[in-house]
Amino acid sequence: MSYDCRNKVIVITGGAGGIARAFSAKAAARGAILMLVDIRAEAADRAAAALSGAGHRGFACDLTDDEQVERMMQEIAATYGRIDVLVNNVGMTSAERFDVRSVASIRLETEVNLLSPLVLTRLAIPLLHRAPDPRIITTVSLGGIFPLGETPIYTASKFGLRGAMLSIGLDLRRTGILAGSVLPSATDTRMLRQEAIDGGNSLQFQDPPQPPDAVARAMMRMLDKPRLEIYPKPSESMLVRLAMLAPNALPSLMRGFRRRGERGMARYLEQLQRDGHVVRGESELVLTEETV
């Protein structure tokens, strides 16, 4: 049976991003009330204004700032009184290699990708318990299963997030809260476009990146049929899980994967330029501003 979204309060982080916008449009079309949380205030407001129906809003919040998060939870409680669905969707990555990046950047990426979803989930539990059928959905990544050599901090945070959410999902079932994770492969978002420009992880480009709508459909399936994990591309998830059965073979396997991925990333960048998402500046490619 389909999850009844009518008048359900759904809070989604990274709310102005591509995946969040795609999911929010689907949930709003089914009658949900969306609160889009993003560090970019104007982008969050525009994304909320673009949704069908009434009552949606954007909310500016730096999820690494405890005071801002506490203030946001107080406002949610005062405005809505409950959270029916919490969607932990915020994330970041960096193409800067591990042996040259700053310690501060390592801490920030870990905090955004791993600690902030855990803290927000913990603080949201009292409001989730006020809902008749509370849910938690977390966007992890196939990078939570398979090591991405060029982006080890992203990999570490997603490995940790996947394990934490599996544990939380098992634990919270006793309280009536159903929690699960979506593990997408490379998705055509602003973050991936920037990573391609920066020469990031070539392993993600074995095939053309999937559209955000594919991940949003998986999220909706998670609502309709709760489970601990769901994969937008089951075939890719099976491949990476099989590869991890023999981790010592990864150094030799990576050579072939990287060559194919580098060709795929070059094609992706060419397509982004043709579509006007990327332009060539004075000395490098530059990501154009998105409309939201």
C-alpha positions as CSV (number, residue, x, y, z in Angstrom):
1,M,0.0,0.0,0.0
2,S,1.1,3.6,-0.7
3,Y,2.2,5.7,2.3
4,D,-0.5,8.3,3.0
5,C,1.4,11.6,2.7
6,R,-1.6,13.8,3.2
7,N,-0.8,16.5,5.7
8,K,2.3,14.6,6.8
9,V,5.1,16.9,8.0
10,I,8.3,15.9,6.2
11,V,11.6,17.6,7.1
12,I,14.4,17.1,4.6
13,T,18.0,18.4,4.9
14,G,20.0,19.5,1.9
15,G,16.6,20.7,0.9
16,A,17.6,22.9,-2.0
17,G,19.7,20.2,-3.6
18,G,18.7,18.1,-6.6
19,I,17.7,14.9,-4.8
20,A,15.7,16.8,-2.1
21,R,13.8,18.8,-4.8
22,A,12.9,15.7,-6.7
23,F,11.7,13.9,-3.6
24,S,9.9,17.0,-2.2
25,A,8.0,17.4,-5.5
26,K,6.7,13.8,-5.3
27,A,5.8,14.1,-1.6
28,A,4.1,17.4,-2.1
29,A,2.1,16.0,-5.0
30,R,0.8,13.3,-2.6
31,G,-0.3,15.9,-0.1
32,A,2.7,16.2,2.3
33,I,3.8,19.5,4.0
34,L,7.5,20.0,3.3
35,M,10.1,21.8,5.4
36,L,13.3,22.2,3.3
37,V,16.4,22.7,5.4
38,D,19.4,24.1,3.8
39,I,22.4,26.3,4.7
40,R,21.4,28.5,1.7
41,A,18.4,30.4,2.9
42,E,17.3,31.9,-0.4
43,A,17.7,28.6,-2.3
44,A,15.6,26.8,0.4
45,D,12.9,29.4,0.1
46,R,12.8,29.2,-3.7
47,A,12.7,25.4,-3.6
48,A,9.8,25.5,-1.2
49,A,7.9,28.1,-3.2
50,A,8.2,25.8,-6.3
51,L,6.3,23.0,-4.7
52,S,2.6,22.3,-5.3
53,G,0.2,22.7,-2.4
54,A,0.4,25.0,0.6
55,G,2.3,25.2,3.8
56,H,5.7,24.4,2.6
57,R,8.7,26.4,3.8
58,G,12.4,26.7,3.5
59,F,14.5,27.0,6.6
60,A,18.1,28.1,6.8
61,C,20.3,26.1,9.2
62,D,23.9,25.1,9.5
63,L,23.6,21.6,10.7
64,T,27.1,21.7,12.2
65,D,26.0,24.5,14.6
66,D,24.3,23.0,17.6
67,E,22.6,26.2,18.6
68,Q,21.1,26.6,15.1
69,V,19.9,23.0,15.1
70,E,18.3,23.4,18.6
71,R,16.6,26.6,17.4
72,M,15.3,24.8,14.3
73,M,13.8,21.9,16.3
74,Q,12.1,24.4,18.6
75,E,10.5,26.1,15.6
76,I,9.4,22.8,14.1
77,A,7.7,22.0,17.4
78,A,6.0,25.4,17.6
79,T,4.9,25.4,13.9
80,Y,4.0,21.8,13.2
81,G,4.0,20.0,16.6
82,R,5.5,16.9,15.2
83,I,7.7,15.3,12.5
84,D,6.1,12.5,10.5
85,V,9.1,11.8,8.2
86,L,12.7,13.0,8.7
87,V,14.9,12.8,5.6
88,N,18.6,13.1,6.3
89,N,19.8,14.1,2.9
90,V,22.6,16.6,3.5
91,G,26.1,15.8,2.2
92,M,29.3,17.1,0.9
93,T,32.5,15.9,-0.7
94,S,35.9,17.2,-1.7
95,A,38.2,16.3,-4.5
96,E,41.2,17.4,-2.6
97,R,43.5,14.4,-2.0
98,F,44.0,13.1,1.5
99,D,47.7,13.6,1.7
100,V,47.4,17.4,1.0
101,R,44.1,18.4,2.5
102,S,43.8,20.3,5.8
103,V,42.8,18.8,9.1
104,A,40.0,21.3,9.3
105,S,38.5,20.1,6.0
106,I,38.6,16.5,7.3
107,R,36.7,17.5,10.4
108,L,34.1,19.5,8.5
109,E,33.3,16.8,6.0
110,T,33.0,14.2,8.7
111,E,30.7,16.4,10.7
112,V,28.5,17.3,7.8
113,N,28.1,13.8,6.4
114,L,28.2,11.7,9.6
115,L,27.7,13.6,12.8
116,S,25.0,16.1,11.7
117,P,22.5,13.4,10.6
118,L,23.1,11.5,13.8
119,V,22.6,14.5,16.0
120,L,19.5,15.7,14.1
121,T,18.0,12.2,14.2
122,R,18.5,12.1,18.0
123,L,17.0,15.5,18.5
124,A,14.0,14.7,16.2
125,I,13.0,11.6,18.1
126,P,10.6,13.4,20.5
127,L,8.8,15.1,17.6
128,L,8.8,11.8,15.7
129,H,7.1,10.1,18.6
130,R,4.2,12.6,18.3
131,A,3.5,11.3,14.8
132,P,1.2,8.3,14.3
133,D,3.5,6.5,11.8
134,P,7.0,8.1,12.1
135,R,9.7,7.4,9.6
136,I,13.4,8.2,9.0
137,I,15.0,8.0,5.6
138,T,18.8,8.7,5.2
139,T,20.6,9.2,2.0
140,V,23.9,7.2,2.3
141,S,25.8,6.2,-0.9
142,L,27.3,3.1,-2.5
143,G,30.4,4.8,-1.1
144,G,29.1,3.5,2.2
145,I,30.0,0.0,0.9
146,F,32.8,0.4,-1.6
147,P,36.0,2.4,-0.9
148,L,36.4,5.5,-3.1
149,G,40.2,6.0,-3.2
150,E,40.2,9.6,-4.2
151,T,37.7,10.6,-1.6
152,P,38.5,8.7,1.6
153,I,36.8,11.1,4.0
154,Y,33.5,10.9,2.1
155,T,34.0,7.1,2.1
156,A,34.7,7.0,5.8
157,S,31.7,9.2,6.7
158,K,29.3,7.1,4.5
159,F,30.6,3.8,5.8
160,G,30.0,5.1,9.3
161,L,26.6,6.6,8.4
162,R,25.4,3.3,6.8
163,G,26.4,1.3,9.9
164,A,24.9,3.8,12.3
165,M,21.6,3.9,10.4
166,L,21.4,0.1,10.2
167,S,21.9,0.0,14.0
168,I,19.4,2.8,14.6
169,G,16.9,1.2,12.3
170,L,17.1,-2.1,14.3
171,D,17.0,-0.3,17.6
172,L,14.1,2.2,17.0
173,R,11.7,-0.4,15.6
174,R,10.9,-1.2,19.2
175,T,9.7,2.4,19.7
176,G,7.5,2.4,16.6
177,I,9.9,4.5,14.4
178,L,10.8,2.9,11.1
179,A,14.2,3.9,9.8
180,G,16.0,3.0,6.5
181,S,18.6,4.2,4.1
182,V,18.8,4.8,0.4
183,L,22.2,4.0,-1.2
184,P,22.5,5.7,-4.6
185,S,25.4,5.5,-7.0
186,A,26.6,8.6,-8.8
187,T,23.7,11.0,-9.2
188,D,23.6,14.1,-11.4
189,T,23.5,16.8,-8.7
190,R,25.4,20.0,-8.2
191,M,27.8,18.2,-5.8
192,L,28.7,15.6,-8.5
193,R,29.1,18.2,-11.2
194,Q,31.5,20.1,-9.0
195,E,33.4,17.0,-8.2
196,A,33.8,16.2,-11.9
197,I,35.1,19.7,-12.5
198,D,37.6,19.2,-9.7
199,G,38.8,15.9,-11.0
200,G,37.3,13.9,-8.2
201,N,36.5,10.2,-8.0
202,S,36.6,8.6,-11.4
203,L,35.1,5.3,-10.1
204,Q,31.7,7.0,-10.0
205,F,31.5,7.4,-13.7
206,Q,31.5,3.8,-14.9
207,D,28.1,4.6,-16.3
208,P,26.3,7.9,-16.9
209,P,25.1,9.4,-13.6
210,Q,21.5,8.7,-12.7
211,P,19.0,11.6,-12.5
212,P,17.9,12.8,-9.0
213,D,14.4,11.5,-9.8
214,A,15.7,7.9,-9.7
215,V,16.8,8.4,-6.1
216,A,13.5,10.2,-5.2
217,R,11.6,7.2,-6.5
218,A,13.6,4.9,-4.3
219,M,12.8,7.2,-1.3
220,M,9.1,7.0,-2.1
221,R,9.3,3.2,-2.3
222,M,11.0,3.3,1.1
223,L,7.9,5.1,2.5
224,D,5.5,2.7,0.7
225,K,7.4,-0.4,1.8
226,P,9.7,0.2,4.8
227,R,13.0,-1.6,4.8
228,L,16.5,-1.1,6.2
229,E,18.1,-0.4,2.9
230,I,17.1,0.3,-0.7
231,Y,19.2,0.7,-3.8
232,P,18.1,2.9,-6.8
233,K,20.3,0.7,-9.0
234,P,20.2,-2.9,-7.6
235,S,22.7,-4.2,-10.3
236,E,25.4,-1.7,-9.2
237,S,24.8,-2.5,-5.5
238,M,25.3,-6.2,-6.2
239,L,28.5,-5.5,-8.1
240,V,30.2,-3.4,-5.4
241,R,29.1,-5.9,-2.7
242,L,30.6,-8.8,-4.7
243,A,33.8,-6.8,-5.1
244,M,34.1,-6.3,-1.3
245,L,34.1,-10.1,-0.8
246,A,37.8,-10.0,-1.9
247,P,39.1,-6.6,-0.7
248,N,42.7,-7.6,-1.4
249,A,41.9,-7.8,-5.1
250,L,40.8,-4.2,-5.2
251,P,44.3,-2.7,-6.2
252,S,44.3,-4.7,-9.4
253,L,40.6,-4.2,-10.1
254,M,40.8,-0.5,-9.6
255,R,43.1,0.0,-12.6
256,G,40.4,-1.1,-15.1
257,F,37.6,0.7,-13.2
258,R,39.6,3.9,-13.2
259,R,40.3,3.9,-16.9
260,R,36.7,3.4,-17.7
261,G,35.7,5.9,-15.1
262,E,38.0,8.6,-16.4
263,R,36.5,8.2,-19.9
264,G,33.0,8.4,-18.4
265,M,33.9,11.5,-16.4
266,A,35.2,13.2,-19.6
267,R,32.0,12.4,-21.4
268,Y,30.0,13.7,-18.5
269,L,31.8,17.0,-18.5
270,E,31.3,17.3,-22.2
271,Q,27.6,16.8,-21.7
272,L,27.4,19.3,-18.9
273,Q,29.1,21.9,-21.2
274,R,26.6,21.1,-24.0
275,D,23.7,21.6,-21.6
276,G,25.1,24.8,-20.2
277,H,25.6,23.6,-16.7
278,V,29.4,24.1,-17.0
279,V,31.2,26.9,-18.8
280,R,34.8,27.5,-19.5
281,G,36.2,30.4,-17.6
282,E,39.6,32.1,-18.1
283,S,41.6,29.1,-17.0
284,E,39.2,26.4,-15.9
285,L,35.7,24.9,-16.1
286,V,33.2,26.7,-13.9
287,L,29.8,25.4,-12.6
288,T,27.0,27.7,-13.5
289,E,24.4,28.7,-10.9
290,E,21.4,26.5,-10.7
291,T,17.9,28.0,-11.0
292,V,17.0,27.1,-7.4
